Amino acid sequence: MSDHHDESTPPSPTPPAASLAAQIRAARLRGAFSIETLAALAQVDPDVVRGLENGAAIRDVSAQDRIMNVLGLRPGSDR
C-alpha cells in the first residue's frame, strides 16, 4: 500500500504576516536596499526591518508604515 493520495489538496492560505514579510523583503531586494540602508531611510532600528521580514508582529505601526512608504508599498497591496 502507498501513503500517496491521489486527491490534490488546495494550498493553505498564506498568513497575512508571512505575505507582508515576503512583500517587504521582495521590495527591499528590488530596490537594492540593505537592511541597514532601509532602516536608516525609514528611521527605524535594523532589527525592526529584520523582524518584519521574518513575519514578527511589529508593535510600532508607524515604523511599519515608514518602511512600507520607503519601499513604495501600500497596506493591502500586492506590490
Backbone as XML, in Angstrom:
<?xml version="1.0"?>
<chain id="A" units="angstrom">
  <residue number="1" name="MET">
    <atom name="N" x="0.826" y="-1.178" z="0.000"/>
    <atom name="CA" x="0.000" y="0.000" z="0.000"/>
    <atom name="C" x="0.874" y="1.246" z="0.000"/>
  </residue>
  <residue number="2" name="SER">
    <atom name="N" x="0.328" y="2.276" z="-0.523"/>
    <atom name="CA" x="1.062" y="3.530" z="-0.627"/>
    <atom name="C" x="0.385" y="4.600" z="0.226"/>
  </residue>
  <residue number="3" name="ASP">
    <atom name="N" x="1.186" y="5.459" z="0.772"/>
    <atom name="CA" x="0.658" y="6.588" z="1.531"/>
    <atom name="C" x="0.288" y="7.746" z="0.621"/>
  </residue>
  <residue number="4" name="HIS">
    <atom name="N" x="0.564" y="7.623" z="-0.661"/>
    <atom name="CA" x="0.303" y="8.695" z="-1.623"/>
    <atom name="C" x="-1.196" y="8.828" z="-1.848"/>
  </residue>
  <residue number="5" name="HIS">
    <atom name="N" x="-1.703" y="10.011" z="-1.782"/>
    <atom name="CA" x="-3.116" y="10.280" z="-2.018"/>
    <atom name="C" x="-3.260" y="10.906" z="-3.392"/>
  </residue>
  <residue number="6" name="ASP">
    <atom name="N" x="-4.225" y="10.440" z="-4.139"/>
    <atom name="CA" x="-4.444" y="10.977" z="-5.468"/>
    <atom name="C" x="-5.180" y="12.306" z="-5.453"/>
  </residue>
  <residue number="7" name="GLU">
    <atom name="N" x="-5.879" y="12.564" z="-4.358"/>
    <atom name="CA" x="-6.611" y="13.820" z="-4.274"/>
    <atom name="C" x="-5.639" y="14.968" z="-4.050"/>
  </residue>
  <residue number="8" name="SER">
    <atom name="N" x="-5.808" y="16.012" z="-4.831"/>
    <atom name="CA" x="-4.960" y="17.185" z="-4.604"/>
    <atom name="C" x="-5.572" y="18.018" z="-3.494"/>
  </residue>
  <residue number="9" name="THR">
    <atom name="N" x="-4.720" y="18.533" z="-2.660"/>
    <atom name="CA" x="-5.202" y="19.374" z="-1.575"/>
    <atom name="C" x="-4.958" y="20.823" z="-1.942"/>
  </residue>
  <residue number="10" name="PRO">
    <atom name="N" x="-5.916" y="21.677" z="-1.676"/>
    <atom name="CA" x="-5.708" y="23.083" z="-2.002"/>
    <atom name="C" x="-4.618" y="23.669" z="-1.107"/>
  </residue>
  <residue number="11" name="PRO">
    <atom name="N" x="-3.870" y="24.621" z="-1.640"/>
    <atom name="CA" x="-2.833" y="25.233" z="-0.817"/>
    <atom name="C" x="-3.453" y="25.961" z="0.365"/>
  </residue>
  <residue number="12" name="SER">
    <atom name="N" x="-2.764" y="25.912" z="1.474"/>
    <atom name="CA" x="-3.274" y="26.615" z="2.640"/>
    <atom name="C" x="-3.082" y="28.106" z="2.446"/>
  </residue>
  <residue number="13" name="PRO">
    <atom name="N" x="-3.985" y="28.899" z="2.971"/>
    <atom name="CA" x="-3.851" y="30.346" z="2.805"/>
    <atom name="C" x="-2.592" y="30.848" z="3.499"/>
  </residue>
  <residue number="14" name="THR">
    <atom name="N" x="-2.003" y="31.849" z="2.891"/>
    <atom name="CA" x="-0.802" y="32.444" z="3.450"/>
    <atom name="C" x="-1.206" y="33.380" z="4.577"/>
  </residue>
  <residue number="15" name="PRO">
    <atom name="N" x="-0.615" y="33.209" z="5.758"/>
    <atom name="CA" x="-0.940" y="34.134" z="6.840"/>
    <atom name="C" x="-0.576" y="35.566" z="6.449"/>
  </residue>
  <residue number="16" name="PRO">
    <atom name="N" x="-1.369" y="36.537" z="6.865"/>
    <atom name="CA" x="-1.093" y="37.926" z="6.488"/>
    <atom name="C" x="0.322" y="38.379" z="6.829"/>
  </residue>
  <residue number="17" name="ALA">
    <atom name="N" x="0.841" y="37.987" z="7.979"/>
    <atom name="CA" x="2.189" y="38.413" z="8.361"/>
    <atom name="C" x="3.232" y="37.830" z="7.417"/>
  </residue>
  <residue number="18" name="ALA">
    <atom name="N" x="3.049" y="36.585" z="6.998"/>
    <atom name="CA" x="4.001" y="35.957" z="6.080"/>
    <atom name="C" x="3.936" y="36.627" z="4.715"/>
  </residue>
  <residue number="19" name="SER">
    <atom name="N" x="2.735" y="36.964" z="4.279"/>
    <atom name="CA" x="2.574" y="37.645" z="2.999"/>
    <atom name="C" x="3.229" y="39.023" z="3.035"/>
  </residue>
  <residue number="20" name="LEU">
    <atom name="N" x="2.998" y="39.756" z="4.115"/>
    <atom name="CA" x="3.604" y="41.080" z="4.262"/>
    <atom name="C" x="5.124" y="40.959" z="4.326"/>
  </residue>
  <residue number="21" name="ALA">
    <atom name="N" x="5.618" y="39.975" z="5.048"/>
    <atom name="CA" x="7.061" y="39.762" z="5.159"/>
    <atom name="C" x="7.668" y="39.525" z="3.784"/>
  </residue>
  <residue number="22" name="ALA">
    <atom name="N" x="7.013" y="38.700" z="2.985"/>
    <atom name="CA" x="7.514" y="38.404" z="1.642"/>
    <atom name="C" x="7.485" y="39.650" z="0.757"/>
  </residue>
  <residue number="23" name="GLN">
    <atom name="N" x="6.423" y="40.448" z="0.874"/>
    <atom name="CA" x="6.321" y="41.676" z="0.081"/>
    <atom name="C" x="7.423" y="42.659" z="0.444"/>
  </residue>
  <residue number="24" name="ILE">
    <atom name="N" x="7.668" y="42.816" z="1.735"/>
    <atom name="CA" x="8.682" y="43.763" z="2.184"/>
    <atom name="C" x="10.067" y="43.308" z="1.744"/>
  </residue>
  <residue number="25" name="ARG">
    <atom name="N" x="10.370" y="42.035" z="1.933"/>
    <atom name="CA" x="11.682" y="41.524" z="1.523"/>
    <atom name="C" x="11.870" y="41.662" z="0.013"/>
  </residue>
  <residue number="26" name="ALA">
    <atom name="N" x="10.859" y="41.293" z="-0.768"/>
    <atom name="CA" x="10.963" y="41.387" z="-2.226"/>
    <atom name="C" x="11.162" y="42.844" z="-2.663"/>
  </residue>
  <residue number="27" name="ALA">
    <atom name="N" x="10.416" y="43.762" z="-2.057"/>
    <atom name="CA" x="10.554" y="45.178" z="-2.420"/>
    <atom name="C" x="11.930" y="45.709" z="-2.025"/>
  </residue>
  <residue number="28" name="ARG">
    <atom name="N" x="12.431" y="45.283" z="-0.866"/>
    <atom name="CA" x="13.762" y="45.731" z="-0.440"/>
    <atom name="C" x="14.824" y="45.237" z="-1.415"/>
  </residue>
  <residue number="29" name="LEU">
    <atom name="N" x="14.711" y="43.989" z="-1.830"/>
    <atom name="CA" x="15.693" y="43.437" z="-2.769"/>
    <atom name="C" x="15.576" y="44.087" z="-4.149"/>
  </residue>
  <residue number="30" name="ARG">
    <atom name="N" x="14.339" y="44.335" z="-4.598"/>
    <atom name="CA" x="14.147" y="45.021" z="-5.886"/>
    <atom name="C" x="14.798" y="46.399" z="-5.868"/>
  </residue>
  <residue number="31" name="GLY">
    <atom name="N" x="14.668" y="47.074" z="-4.736"/>
    <atom name="CA" x="15.236" y="48.409" z="-4.597"/>
    <atom name="C" x="16.720" y="48.403" z="-4.272"/>
  </residue>
  <residue number="32" name="ALA">
    <atom name="N" x="17.284" y="47.224" z="-4.105"/>
    <atom name="CA" x="18.702" y="47.039" z="-3.792"/>
    <atom name="C" x="19.102" y="47.743" z="-2.496"/>
  </residue>
  <residue number="33" name="PHE">
    <atom name="N" x="18.172" y="47.712" z="-1.523"/>
    <atom name="CA" x="18.462" y="48.291" z="-0.212"/>
    <atom name="C" x="19.037" y="47.214" z="0.699"/>
  </residue>
  <residue number="34" name="SER">
    <atom name="N" x="20.064" y="47.564" z="1.440"/>
    <atom name="CA" x="20.486" y="46.687" z="2.528"/>
    <atom name="C" x="19.495" y="46.913" z="3.668"/>
  </residue>
  <residue number="35" name="ILE">
    <atom name="N" x="19.479" y="46.023" z="4.620"/>
    <atom name="CA" x="18.613" y="46.205" z="5.783"/>
    <atom name="C" x="18.976" y="47.501" z="6.497"/>
  </residue>
  <residue number="36" name="GLU">
    <atom name="N" x="20.270" y="47.766" z="6.623"/>
    <atom name="CA" x="20.726" y="48.964" z="7.326"/>
    <atom name="C" x="20.310" y="50.239" z="6.596"/>
  </residue>
  <residue number="37" name="THR">
    <atom name="N" x="20.415" y="50.243" z="5.268"/>
    <atom name="CA" x="20.034" y="51.425" z="4.494"/>
    <atom name="C" x="18.542" y="51.677" z="4.595"/>
  </residue>
  <residue number="38" name="LEU">
    <atom name="N" x="17.744" y="50.615" z="4.442"/>
    <atom name="CA" x="16.292" y="50.760" z="4.562"/>
    <atom name="C" x="15.924" y="51.267" z="5.948"/>
  </residue>
  <residue number="39" name="ALA">
    <atom name="N" x="16.560" y="50.720" z="6.964"/>
    <atom name="CA" x="16.284" y="51.157" z="8.334"/>
    <atom name="C" x="16.609" y="52.641" z="8.510"/>
  </residue>
  <residue number="40" name="ALA">
    <atom name="N" x="17.734" y="53.075" z="7.969"/>
    <atom name="CA" x="18.119" y="54.484" z="8.089"/>
    <atom name="C" x="17.120" y="55.390" z="7.365"/>
  </residue>
  <residue number="41" name="LEU">
    <atom name="N" x="16.713" y="54.992" z="6.166"/>
    <atom name="CA" x="15.762" y="55.802" z="5.405"/>
    <atom name="C" x="14.394" y="55.864" z="6.085"/>
  </residue>
  <residue number="42" name="ALA">
    <atom name="N" x="14.003" y="54.770" z="6.734"/>
    <atom name="CA" x="12.708" y="54.723" z="7.415"/>
    <atom name="C" x="12.794" y="55.188" z="8.863"/>
  </residue>
  <residue number="43" name="GLN">
    <atom name="N" x="13.992" y="55.517" z="9.301"/>
    <atom name="CA" x="14.237" y="55.978" z="10.669"/>
    <atom name="C" x="13.754" y="54.962" z="11.700"/>
  </residue>
  <residue number="44" name="VAL">
    <atom name="N" x="14.176" y="53.695" z="11.479"/>
    <atom name="CA" x="13.877" y="52.618" z="12.420"/>
    <atom name="C" x="15.160" y="51.849" z="12.697"/>
  </residue>
  <residue number="45" name="ASP">
    <atom name="N" x="15.142" y="51.049" z="13.724"/>
    <atom name="CA" x="16.258" y="50.175" z="14.034"/>
    <atom name="C" x="16.295" y="49.038" z="13.005"/>
  </residue>
  <residue number="46" name="PRO">
    <atom name="N" x="17.474" y="48.611" z="12.565"/>
    <atom name="CA" x="17.553" y="47.499" z="11.610"/>
    <atom name="C" x="16.823" y="46.241" z="12.096"/>
  </residue>
  <residue number="47" name="ASP">
    <atom name="N" x="16.744" y="46.047" z="13.403"/>
    <atom name="CA" x="16.027" y="44.880" z="13.922"/>
    <atom name="C" x="14.531" y="44.928" z="13.600"/>
  </residue>
  <residue number="48" name="VAL">
    <atom name="N" x="13.989" y="46.122" z="13.420"/>
    <atom name="CA" x="12.580" y="46.250" z="13.037"/>
    <atom name="C" x="12.395" y="45.721" z="11.617"/>
  </residue>
  <residue number="49" name="VAL">
    <atom name="N" x="13.311" y="46.069" z="10.718"/>
    <atom name="CA" x="13.250" y="45.575" z="9.337"/>
    <atom name="C" x="13.398" y="44.055" z="9.338"/>
  </residue>
  <residue number="50" name="ARG">
    <atom name="N" x="14.381" y="43.562" z="10.077"/>
    <atom name="CA" x="14.583" y="42.104" z="10.161"/>
    <atom name="C" x="13.325" y="41.419" z="10.688"/>
  </residue>
  <residue number="51" name="GLY">
    <atom name="N" x="12.741" y="41.996" z="11.720"/>
    <atom name="CA" x="11.531" y="41.422" z="12.295"/>
    <atom name="C" x="10.394" y="41.361" z="11.297"/>
  </residue>
  <residue number="52" name="LEU">
    <atom name="N" x="10.183" y="42.452" z="10.571"/>
    <atom name="CA" x="9.121" y="42.467" z="9.560"/>
    <atom name="C" x="9.368" y="41.403" z="8.500"/>
  </residue>
  <residue number="53" name="GLU">
    <atom name="N" x="10.607" y="41.290" z="8.057"/>
    <atom name="CA" x="10.927" y="40.307" z="7.021"/>
    <atom name="C" x="10.793" y="38.872" z="7.533"/>
  </residue>
  <residue number="54" name="ASN">
    <atom name="N" x="10.856" y="38.697" z="8.835"/>
    <atom name="CA" x="10.703" y="37.364" z="9.423"/>
    <atom name="C" x="9.268" y="37.097" z="9.883"/>
  </residue>
  <residue number="55" name="GLY">
    <atom name="N" x="8.382" y="38.047" z="9.624"/>
    <atom name="CA" x="6.973" y="37.852" z="9.953"/>
    <atom name="C" x="6.605" y="38.163" z="11.387"/>
  </residue>
  <residue number="56" name="ALA">
    <atom name="N" x="7.505" y="38.820" z="12.108"/>
    <atom name="CA" x="7.213" y="39.165" z="13.503"/>
    <atom name="C" x="6.179" y="40.286" z="13.559"/>
  </residue>
  <residue number="57" name="ALA">
    <atom name="N" x="5.393" y="40.270" z="14.602"/>
    <atom name="CA" x="4.436" y="41.349" z="14.821"/>
    <atom name="C" x="5.201" y="42.595" z="15.251"/>
  </residue>
  <residue number="58" name="ILE">
    <atom name="N" x="4.864" y="43.702" z="14.667"/>
    <atom name="CA" x="5.535" y="44.961" z="14.982"/>
    <atom name="C" x="4.607" y="45.792" z="15.860"/>
  </residue>
  <residue number="59" name="ARG">
    <atom name="N" x="5.115" y="46.191" z="16.990"/>
    <atom name="CA" x="4.299" y="46.979" z="17.930"/>
    <atom name="C" x="4.130" y="48.416" z="17.475"/>
  </residue>
  <residue number="60" name="ASP">
    <atom name="N" x="5.152" y="48.945" z="16.804"/>
    <atom name="CA" x="5.111" y="50.336" z="16.348"/>
    <atom name="C" x="4.619" y="50.358" z="14.900"/>
  </residue>
  <residue number="61" name="VAL">
    <atom name="N" x="3.320" y="50.558" z="14.732"/>
    <atom name="CA" x="2.723" y="50.543" z="13.405"/>
    <atom name="C" x="3.295" y="51.663" z="12.539"/>
  </residue>
  <residue number="62" name="SER">
    <atom name="N" x="3.647" y="52.782" z="13.145"/>
    <atom name="CA" x="4.206" y="53.883" z="12.358"/>
    <atom name="C" x="5.558" y="53.493" z="11.760"/>
  </residue>
  <residue number="63" name="ALA">
    <atom name="N" x="6.330" y="52.657" z="12.458"/>
    <atom name="CA" x="7.611" y="52.180" z="11.906"/>
    <atom name="C" x="7.349" y="51.312" z="10.681"/>
  </residue>
  <residue number="64" name="GLN">
    <atom name="N" x="6.360" y="50.439" z="10.772"/>
    <atom name="CA" x="5.991" y="49.598" z="9.626"/>
    <atom name="C" x="5.540" y="50.468" z="8.462"/>
  </residue>
  <residue number="65" name="ASP">
    <atom name="N" x="4.739" y="51.485" z="8.748"/>
    <atom name="CA" x="4.257" y="52.393" z="7.706"/>
    <atom name="C" x="5.419" y="53.121" z="7.035"/>
  </residue>
  <residue number="66" name="ARG">
    <atom name="N" x="6.405" y="53.562" z="7.821"/>
    <atom name="CA" x="7.559" y="54.268" z="7.246"/>
    <atom name="C" x="8.366" y="53.333" z="6.344"/>
  </residue>
  <residue number="67" name="ILE">
    <atom name="N" x="8.550" y="52.106" z="6.775"/>
    <atom name="CA" x="9.288" y="51.128" z="5.954"/>
    <atom name="C" x="8.549" y="50.897" z="4.645"/>
  </residue>
  <residue number="68" name="MET">
    <atom name="N" x="7.255" y="50.677" z="4.743"/>
    <atom name="CA" x="6.466" y="50.432" z="3.535"/>
    <atom name="C" x="6.466" y="51.650" z="2.620"/>
  </residue>
  <residue number="69" name="ASN">
    <atom name="N" x="6.429" y="52.835" z="3.200"/>
    <atom name="CA" x="6.462" y="54.062" z="2.404"/>
    <atom name="C" x="7.774" y="54.177" z="1.628"/>
  </residue>
  <residue number="70" name="VAL">
    <atom name="N" x="8.891" y="53.910" z="2.290"/>
    <atom name="CA" x="10.200" y="53.964" z="1.618"/>
    <atom name="C" x="10.228" y="52.977" z="0.459"/>
  </residue>
  <residue number="71" name="LEU">
    <atom name="N" x="9.608" y="51.814" z="0.646"/>
    <atom name="CA" x="9.617" y="50.777" z="-0.386"/>
    <atom name="C" x="8.540" y="50.969" z="-1.443"/>
  </residue>
  <residue number="72" name="GLY">
    <atom name="N" x="7.682" y="51.964" z="-1.256"/>
    <atom name="CA" x="6.617" y="52.215" z="-2.213"/>
    <atom name="C" x="5.460" y="51.233" z="-2.112"/>
  </residue>
  <residue number="73" name="LEU">
    <atom name="N" x="5.305" y="50.626" z="-0.929"/>
    <atom name="CA" x="4.217" y="49.676" z="-0.708"/>
    <atom name="C" x="3.075" y="50.353" z="0.029"/>
  </residue>
  <residue number="74" name="ARG">
    <atom name="N" x="1.884" y="49.851" z="-0.225"/>
    <atom name="CA" x="0.707" y="50.329" z="0.492"/>
    <atom name="C" x="0.098" y="49.132" z="1.223"/>
  </residue>
  <residue number="75" name="PRO">
    <atom name="N" x="-0.420" y="49.355" z="2.412"/>
    <atom name="CA" x="-1.067" y="48.244" z="3.121"/>
    <atom name="C" x="-2.142" y="47.593" z="2.250"/>
  </residue>
  <residue number="76" name="GLY">
    <atom name="N" x="-2.094" y="46.266" z="2.174"/>
    <atom name="CA" x="-3.083" y="45.539" z="1.384"/>
    <atom name="C" x="-2.776" y="45.476" z="-0.095"/>
  </residue>
  <residue number="77" name="SER">
    <atom name="N" x="-1.630" y="46.013" z="-0.524"/>
    <atom name="CA" x="-1.295" y="45.978" z="-1.945"/>
    <atom name="C" x="-0.515" y="44.723" z="-2.271"/>
  </residue>
  <residue number="78" name="ASP">
    <atom name="N" x="-0.481" y="44.387" z="-3.554"/>
    <atom name="CA" x="0.294" y="43.223" z="-3.993"/>
    <atom name="C" x="1.762" y="43.568" z="-4.166"/>
  </residue>
  <residue number="79" name="ARG">
    <atom name="N" x="2.053" y="44.843" z="-4.424"/>
    <atom name="CA" x="3.441" y="45.251" z="-4.622"/>
    <atom name="C" x="3.651" y="46.635" z="-4.093"/>
  </residue>
</chain>
